[in-house]
Amino acid sequence: MRSDPDNPARPAPGTVLCALDEIPSPGAKGFRFRQDEALFAGFVVRQGEAVFGYVDSCPHAGWPMAGFAGRYLTRDNDLILCGGHAALFRIEDGVCLAGPCPGQTLTPWPVRIQAGEVRTT
């Protein structure tokens, strides 16, 4: 999966992803976009009225972050969890706190809330 900004499947700025209320607080939701053979995968984490978006790719292994259950967060909903090897990432900035990639970061996917909707930036 390509995560670079030139990926033709990456949604354009201003694309509506979902209503804010579709993401529990705290909680997360994944998104997939395809154009021809290109795929873009991202996820959004909500904490109250704040949202944080990341490309859905582990910086250590390159696989999707959510495990089989589709969860992006720990049971306490306080950290992002890589389902592949249990690395833990801070929600606010995507920095790895524990696991095989300490100090590495998730790739940001800029999102914002506008008129009750989560949109790409």
C-alpha positions as CSV (number, residue, x, y, z in Angstrom):
1,M,0.0,0.0,0.0
2,R,1.3,3.4,-0.9
3,S,1.0,6.1,1.8
4,D,2.7,9.0,0.0
5,P,0.9,12.2,-0.7
6,D,1.0,11.5,-4.5
7,N,-1.1,8.3,-4.1
8,P,-4.0,8.8,-6.5
9,A,-6.3,7.0,-4.1
10,R,-5.7,9.5,-1.3
11,P,-8.9,11.5,-0.8
12,A,-8.7,15.2,-1.8
13,P,-8.7,17.9,0.8
14,G,-12.2,18.6,2.0
15,T,-13.5,15.1,1.5
16,V,-16.2,14.2,4.0
17,L,-15.2,11.0,5.8
18,C,-18.2,10.7,8.1
19,A,-20.3,12.5,10.7
20,L,-18.3,13.1,13.9
21,D,-21.0,11.2,15.8
22,E,-20.2,8.0,13.9
23,I,-16.9,7.8,15.8
24,P,-17.3,7.1,19.5
25,S,-15.5,9.2,22.0
26,P,-12.9,7.9,22.7
27,G,-12.8,5.7,19.6
28,A,-11.4,5.2,16.1
29,K,-12.6,4.4,12.6
30,G,-10.8,3.2,9.6
31,F,-11.3,4.3,6.0
32,R,-10.3,2.8,2.7
33,F,-10.1,4.5,-0.7
34,R,-9.3,2.8,-4.1
35,Q,-8.5,4.3,-7.5
36,D,-7.7,1.7,-10.1
37,E,-4.8,-0.3,-8.6
38,A,-3.9,2.3,-5.9
39,L,-5.2,1.9,-2.3
40,F,-5.1,4.5,0.5
41,A,-6.0,3.4,4.0
42,G,-6.3,5.8,6.9
43,F,-7.9,5.9,10.3
44,V,-9.2,8.7,12.6
45,V,-9.1,8.7,16.4
46,R,-11.6,10.8,18.3
47,Q,-11.1,12.2,21.8
48,G,-14.0,14.4,22.7
49,E,-14.2,17.2,20.1
50,A,-10.7,16.5,18.8
51,V,-9.8,14.2,15.9
52,F,-6.4,12.8,14.8
53,G,-5.8,11.1,11.5
54,Y,-3.1,8.7,10.5
55,V,-2.2,6.6,7.5
56,D,-3.1,3.0,8.4
57,S,0.4,1.6,8.2
58,C,2.7,0.4,10.9
59,P,6.0,2.3,10.7
60,H,7.9,-0.9,11.8
61,A,6.4,-3.5,9.4
62,G,4.2,-1.6,7.0
63,W,1.1,-3.7,7.6
64,P,-2.4,-2.2,8.7
65,M,-2.6,-1.2,12.3
66,A,-6.0,-2.7,13.2
67,G,-6.0,-6.4,14.1
68,F,-8.6,-8.9,13.1
69,A,-11.2,-7.2,15.4
70,G,-10.7,-3.9,13.6
71,R,-9.6,-2.1,16.8
72,Y,-7.1,0.7,16.6
73,L,-7.0,1.5,20.3
74,T,-6.1,-0.3,23.5
75,R,-8.9,-1.6,25.8
76,D,-8.6,1.6,27.8
77,N,-8.9,3.7,24.6
78,D,-5.8,5.7,25.6
79,L,-3.2,4.6,23.1
80,I,-3.2,3.4,19.5
81,L,-2.3,-0.3,19.2
82,C,-0.7,-2.1,16.4
83,G,-2.6,-5.3,16.1
84,G,0.4,-7.0,14.5
85,H,3.0,-6.8,17.2
86,A,1.3,-4.7,20.0
87,A,3.4,-1.6,19.6
88,L,1.7,1.4,21.4
89,F,1.5,4.9,20.0
90,R,0.4,8.2,21.5
91,I,-2.9,9.4,20.0
92,E,-1.9,13.1,19.8
93,D,1.2,12.8,17.7
94,G,1.5,9.1,16.7
95,V,4.9,8.6,18.5
96,C,5.7,4.9,19.4
97,L,6.0,4.5,23.1
98,A,6.5,0.7,23.4
99,G,7.2,-2.1,21.0
100,P,9.8,-2.7,18.3
101,C,9.8,0.8,17.0
102,P,10.2,3.3,19.9
103,G,10.5,6.9,18.8
104,Q,9.2,6.2,15.3
105,T,5.9,7.8,14.4
106,L,2.8,7.0,12.5
107,T,2.3,9.0,9.3
108,P,-0.1,11.9,9.9
109,W,-3.3,12.1,7.7
110,P,-4.5,15.7,8.3
111,V,-8.2,15.8,9.2
112,R,-10.5,18.4,10.8
113,I,-14.1,18.8,12.1
114,Q,-16.3,21.1,10.1
115,A,-20.1,21.4,10.6
116,G,-20.2,18.2,12.6
117,E,-18.4,16.2,9.9
118,V,-14.9,14.8,9.8
119,R,-13.1,16.0,6.7
120,T,-9.7,15.6,5.1
121,T,-7.4,18.7,5.2
